[in-house]
Every structure is written in structure tokens, then in C-alpha cells.
Amino acid sequence: MTVLILTAEQDVTADMVVAKLHERGVPVVRLDPADLPGKAVLSADYAHGDFDGYLSVNGHVLSMGGLRSVWLRRPGEPAAHAPEPSPWLTAETGQALFGMLYSASTRWMNHPRRAEQARHKPWQLRVAQRSGFAMPPTVFTTSPKVAQQFVEEYRDVVVKSASGPPPGDPPVALPTTLIGPDADFSGVAAGPALLQQYIPKRADIRLTCIGPRMFAARKAAGPGQVDGRFGDTGHLWETAVVPDRIARSVHDYLALAGLAYAAFDFAEDEDGVWWFLEGNQGGQFGFVELETGQPIAEEVALWLSQRRVDRRSPQLRA
């Protein structure tokens, strides 16, 4: 039984899990959907009232009957590396690949339909509310008037991207930025703005959840720090204890979202309250493991190695 990892060629986080799977003697095939067709070959056969399918990647053949689990890590767009890529070819390749994988009886981390839904920040925030997290007041708007009123009410407000940096080369950095009532909000009419009350924090928290297992890490913030991704605070990530209330909310969030894996970001205020900022269904964990020594890659490999569907882990069938 083989584990299939769908991710880009350069993915250090996936590399760490592949190494752990090899240590366990678990066969693994790694595929970037961007390389199909081309470097990989696909065939799905629906005949005689039955189904059979296979993938051939770098000389390794994976049959759908021998598929143990699929890790949807950081895949490229189907057919993106084809000699003549096109939206039509992407659509056709995605139909073939994911339609075949949905036809197999396997476990997903995470199922593509669940993962796609979980990417949407407004939906994340609603699930976070329903799960009982503390969450800063937030608004998405294309109305300059609404944006102005929100900032006047909450005073210290940050503006940030909902979808992440736009694609491009060189990559563009979009740090979370603190703004005040004197800001010019006319540009909000040109595109949705995400505004959120600023939480003065003493630390950033990254909590990685694989099924029922949780690994929390804490990094002390610098004075007045807004975005923990940018700037050197002089502190490293350290192992943290997960409060019981947070653990319950995380389990509720994963159940509502139908996810087997997520990486949560919190801002810890001076009173020790963890404020929900994001639940990333495909967040990386390599930097946390390297600094804290937490066995996150080992836990992901263990989850992927399990032969039977764990009824406690959220699944979605086609």
C-alpha cells in the first residue's frame, strides 16, 4: 500500500515527511499535478462494471487499488508544466486526475473539496466563531464608508490580505499593516479589504494539528510587532502547552471543516488569551519542527501510514 503526496518539486516540509515514511518502510509516490501530462502518466479504466486506475511517476507505478492515503500538500495547477499549457488542458487534466483519485477508496489529508472551502478566510472566521475561539472584530468590505466606520469604532486596526501574496516573479510581500482613522479608504472600492482590530501581543502561537494530535509553539513578539512573519524579534520558537479551551475549539473547528490537518495562528495578548487569526489547511510546519524538535513530520507520516480509515478523522467521499 502506497502513500501519494501531491506537492511541488521543491517542498522541504514534504521532504521531511517522505524521509519519515521511508524510515517506516512505507512506499511513497510524489507527484506535482503540474507535471501531468508529461513526467507522469495516468490511466483510469471503467469497464465490465468495475474500476481500475494507475499513475506512473518517474518509473514508479501506483495502482488505485494499492493507494493507502493521499496528502494534498502544495500541488501545482494541473498541466501547468505542459509544453502548451491552456485553461482547457488544466481543466481536462484536473478532471482526469482528481476524478480518478476520488474513485479510489482512500484517506485524504485533506480532501480537495474540504481544502478549497477552508482556504476562504471569511468562511474560516465563521467556523472559528462557531468553534468558540476568541476572535478580533473583523470586516471584509468594498465600501469606503464601512471601512471608515469600522476603524473609527475600533481605532487600532490592521489591514491584511485574505488570499495571500499575488502570484508573480519576483514574489510580492504583503505584510499585515497597522492603520488609523486618518487613512485614505477610497481604494477599498476597487477591491475587497480585510480589516481587523489590532491585538497587542506578547507572542505568536503556531498550533499544528494532525487528526487528534496537537503541537503548539510559541515565539515571543518584539515591542509593537504587528506581523510575526517579518522582522527578527531575537526570539526562537519554543514548545508551548495547549490550553484545554483551545484544544476543544480546535477539535470542533476540524470537525466542522472536515479537515484532518490544519496549522492555526494565534496572537497571545498580555492576559494570555489566544486570539484566532487563521486556520491554514495546508500550512507548513518545517520551521517549527527544526526549532522546537517537535515530531510533527513523524506524526504526519504515522497518519498517512495507517491502513484503515480512522473514523475519528474527517473524511469526504466523492
Buried (B, 14 or more C-beta within 10 A) or exposed (E): EBBBBBBBEEBEBBBBBBEBBEEEEBBBBBBBBBBBBEBBEBEBEEEEEEBBBBBBBEEBEBEBEEBBBBBBBBBBBBBBBBEEBEEEBBEBBBEBBBEBBBBBEBBBBBBBBBBEBBBEBEEBBEBBEEBBBBBBEBBBBEBBEBBBBBBEEBEBBBBBBBEEEEEEEEEEEBBBEEBEBEBEBEEBBEEBBBBBBBBEBBBBBBBBBBBBEBBBBBBBBEEEBBBBEEEEBEEEBBEBEBEEEBBEBBBBBBBBBBBBBBBBBBBBBEEEBBBBBBBBBBBBBBEBBEBBEBBBBBBBBBBBBBEEBEEEBBBBEE
